[in-house]
C-alpha cells in the first residue's frame, strides 16, 4: 500500500534557497564580522591616539605658560633693579605687499618675486634672520611687516 508523504509544518515553511544565495550570505556575514573587528580595532587605536594628542597638547600648554611666566619674572626683576628688559625678537614676521607694480626697479621686483609677493595685498610669513631683514630693508617701500 501507498503511504502519503506528510511534511511537518516547519518543513513546509522552509523554502529551498539556491546554493549561490547561501554562499553569498555566508561571504557577507564573514565580511561583516571582519568589518566589525576592524571597527573595534580602529576605535581602540583612535582612543590611544587621542590620549597621546591630549598629553602632547597639555605639555605644550605647560611649556607656553612657563615661557610667559619667565618673561613676566624677567620684566619684574629688571624693573626692581631699575634696569630695562629687552623683549625677545619675534621669530617670524608677516609681510604684506602694499604698493603696486608701477615703476618698480628690476632688483626690487626680483626680491618681491622671491618673497612670493607678486600682487598687491598678498601676504607671507617669513623667518627672521639677517638675510630676510636685508631683503625687507630693500623692499621697505613696497611692503609692510610685523610680528603676527
HELIX and SHEET records of a PDB file:
HELIX    1   1 UNK A    9  UNK A   13  1                                   5    
HELIX    2   2 UNK A   19  UNK A   80  1                                  62    
HELIX    3   3 UNK A  106  UNK A  114  1                                   9    
HELIX    4   4 UNK A  130  UNK A  138  1                                   9    
SHEET    1   A 3 UNK A 123  UNK A 127  0                                        
SHEET    2   A 3 UNK A  92  UNK A  97 -1                                        
SHEET    3   A 3 UNK A 143  UNK A 146 -1                                        
END                                                                             
